[in-house]
Amino acid sequence: MSNTMRQKMADSIRFLAADMVQAANSGHPGAPMGLADIAVVLSEHLNHNPKNPSWLNRDRLVFSGGHATGLIYSLYYLWGYGLEIDDLKNFRQLDSKTPGHPEFGHTAGIEITTGPLGQGIANAVGFSMASKFVGAQTNSDTAELIDHNVYCLCGDGDLEEGISYEASSIAGHNKLDNLILIYDSNNITIEGSTELSISENIRGRFESQGWDVLECDGHNFEEIDATLTTAKSNTKPTIIIAKTIIAKGAGKLEGSHHAHGAPLGDEVIAQAKKDAGFAPEMKFFVPEDVMVRFRCAIEEGDYLEREWIHRQKTLPLMEQNEALSALQNPDFSRIQWPVFEKAEATRGTNGKVMNAIARAVPSFLGGSADLSPSNKTELIDMGVYPKGRNIYFGIREHAMSSIVNAMALYGPLMPFSATFFVFSDYLKPAARIAALTGIQQFFIWTHDSIGVGEDGPTHQPIEHLSQFRALPNFYVWRPADGAENIEAWKTALEMKKSPSAFVCSRQNLSLLPSAVAGEAAKGGYLLASDENATITLMASGSEVELALGVKETLNAAGTKVNVVSVPCYDLFIEQDASYINSIIKEGTKTVAIEAARGLEWYRLADTVIAMDSFGASAPAGQLFEKFGFSVDSIIEKIK
């Protein structure tokens, strides 16, 4: 393709983005205009199919700088992903297909929801890691089913975020040779020059983490093309440091931080169009020859997918196809659920349940932030990633969960991540994206309360249950024993568009006195009841055993008590009023007991017995006594 044509295509992207932001009177024109030249050349390298955005062997393209939606939507419109020019005109408007930041499932072609800076880099690492796992199961020495690349566009802000260090470190460690990070190095942040806040050697940083580093002029088409060609043949992950000018082509605002997050103004846009040979009065205009060039992606992508399907049928890939089919079609009926016959910590019962799932479901994999012996998340005799199913994330909680988000969206995988519950603080942004996007990630969080004991208040989660129960479309399971653990997983496996968290104890918990049946799937159920009860005790996890002890003592004194176990508060409050009223009996005084902050329980209970301080360092039994979680203390408070 001639550079004259490339320039015309790049300018078309620039002016679409500028017009979108101007029409909305909101948005970020600088990055799209600065990246337009790179986007044009990248279009020549990208293998994708606008007719089928979910084709498994497509290249993945992640926009870590999710604010550059002027570029993103321009590209997906030009490539033919179903956006119309009216969608661009409705940029950032209510119910449009073009919201302020890209949202997976909302706009065709968007691989993952981005915007919180840095997460997109970890997402790209996740897509690459997923491809290496699926490839290890399905590729052979003579034929490959999975051989695509993963591209990620990022900026200075992404690389300043700590998650980018975590993610690039694990990418280098795993030698993810199909990962190409394109760094829009324009030396501008919202506040001004990057010299105000960063002076590190980016090349040295990535080289030290096991990456290949290439550099190019981000506005020189030949250099961009050459670096992309080299990157695709590298044997390590590659970062391309592309020196660019923010708001390239925007006249007096070119290179200015004022072009980052505000409309350029009609006068500036009109002059920019005139300087580029475009009609200044024409808005949302794409020359016909430019549209034809971009729309070639439709036929080229369709051909690429057809060739891939043909390759599956003609090459000696029977075993590989069977392996891929097994990944894509998990059969939960094959799971042989464990039987629990003694007191055990729910981190232990949870680990046994996970191993039962893994033996039956080949797409089930994951790892811990260097805590698998404590989290009990090792998948026994199932090997090490990428050929095996145990991933060693290291102490990188935020990157771990963002990586797993992308692995879950890759296609045929059901991944989990694990750490101590208190360290969910480090990964909260990724958990939030999982909930917002509807990603079926399984979060394993153990050491769930002051029951952690001697490690003290720094390791004892107090407010965390309330925090995650407040998160929409996020289901927190706190099982009271192994039977509830099994019911929790049975339910979570079927929740395809929601993340689930399993919050488990360090200390042993007694078996509940009766079978759970299917009632735990409703989030809460009547565990023990008395006719004409006057008190209802509600609890989750380790406090269910305590509630049963309180009932036993009060029964002996002549007081009738019901005990409600609530392994998943989020599911319970979603039930209809008739079910909730059948569990929390009318006329009973309702008391919720939980060794956490417990503020959400006031929605259901008259009285909440919970933590109103941080914990302390001591054996767990002493701590429950100290903070009022004993039978005698609870009864005194009820009186």
Stockholm file with secondary structure:
# STOCKHOLM 1.0

chainA/1-639         MSNTMRQKMADSIRFLAADMVQAANSGHPGAPMGLADIAVVLSEHLNHNPKNPSWLNRDRLVFSGGHATGLIYSLYYLWGYGLEIDDLKNFRQLDSKTPGHPEFGHTAGIEITTGPLGQGIANAVGFSMASKFVGAQTNSDTAELIDHNVYCLCGDGDLEEGISYEASSIAGHNKLDNLILIYDSNNITIEGSTELSISENIRGRFESQGWDVLECDGHNFEEIDATLTTAKSNTKPTIIIAKTIIAKGAGKLEGSHHAHGAPLGDEVIAQAKKDAGFAPEMKFFVPEDVMVRFRCAIEEGDYLEREWIHRQKTLPLMEQNEALSALQNPDFSRIQWPVFEKAEATRGTNGKVMNAIARAVPSFLGGSADLSPSNKTELIDMGVYPKGRNIYFGIREHAMSSIVNAMALYGPLMPFSATFFVFSDYLKPAARIAALTGIQQFFIWTHDSIGVGEDGPTHQPIEHLSQFRALPNFYVWRPADGAENIEAWKTALEMKKSPSAFVCSRQNLSLLPSAVAGEAAKGGYLLASDENATITLMASGSEVELALGVKETLNAAGTKVNVVSVPCYDLFIEQDASYINSIIKEGTKTVAIEAARGLEWYRLADTVIAMDSFGASAPAGQLFEKFGFSVDSIIEKIK
#=GR chainA/1-639 SS CCHHHHHHHHHHHHHHHHHHHHHHTCSCCHHHHHHHHHHHHHHHHCCCCTTCTTCTTSCEEEESSTTCHHHHHHHHHHHTSSCCHHHHHTTTCTTCSSCSSCCTTTSTTCCSCCCSTTHHHHHHHHHHHHHHHHHHHHCCSSCCSCCCCEEEEEEHHHHHSHHHHHHHHHHHHTTCTTEEEEEEECCEETTEEGGGTCCCCHHHHHHHTTCEEEEEETTCHHHHHHHHHHHHTCSSCEEEEEECCTTTTCGGGTTCGGGSSSCCCHHHHHHHHHHTTSCTTCCSCCCHHHHHHHHHHHHHHHHHHHHHHHHHHHSSCHHHHHHHHHHHSCCGGGCCCCCCCSCEEHHHHHHHHHHHHHHHCTTEEEEESSCHHHHTCCCTTCCBTTTSSEEECCSCHHHHHHHHHHHHHHSSCEEEEEEEGGGGGGGHHHHHHHHHHTCCCEEEEESCSGGGCTTCGGGCCSSHHHHHHTSTTCEEECCSSHHHHHHHHHHHHTCTTSCEEEEECSSEECCCSSCCTTGGGGSCEEEECCTTCSEEEEECTHHHHHHHHHHHHHHHTTCCEEEEECSCHHHHTTSCHHHHHHHSCTTSEEEEECSSCCGGGGGTCSEEECCSSCCCSSCHHHHHHHTTCSHHHHHHHHC
#=GC SS_cons         CCHHHHHHHHHHHHHHHHHHHHHHTCSCCHHHHHHHHHHHHHHHHCCCCTTCTTCTTSCEEEESSTTCHHHHHHHHHHHTSSCCHHHHHTTTCTTCSSCSSCCTTTSTTCCSCCCSTTHHHHHHHHHHHHHHHHHHHHCCSSCCSCCCCEEEEEEHHHHHSHHHHHHHHHHHHTTCTTEEEEEEECCEETTEEGGGTCCCCHHHHHHHTTCEEEEEETTCHHHHHHHHHHHHTCSSCEEEEEECCTTTTCGGGTTCGGGSSSCCCHHHHHHHHHHTTSCTTCCSCCCHHHHHHHHHHHHHHHHHHHHHHHHHHHSSCHHHHHHHHHHHSCCGGGCCCCCCCSCEEHHHHHHHHHHHHHHHCTTEEEEESSCHHHHTCCCTTCCBTTTSSEEECCSCHHHHHHHHHHHHHHSSCEEEEEEEGGGGGGGHHHHHHHHHHTCCCEEEEESCSGGGCTTCGGGCCSSHHHHHHTSTTCEEECCSSHHHHHHHHHHHHTCTTSCEEEEECSSEECCCSSCCTTGGGGSCEEEECCTTCSEEEEECTHHHHHHHHHHHHHHHTTCCEEEEECSCHHHHTTSCHHHHHHHSCTTSEEEEECSSCCGGGGGTCSEEECCSSCCCSSCHHHHHHHTTCSHHHHHHHHC
//
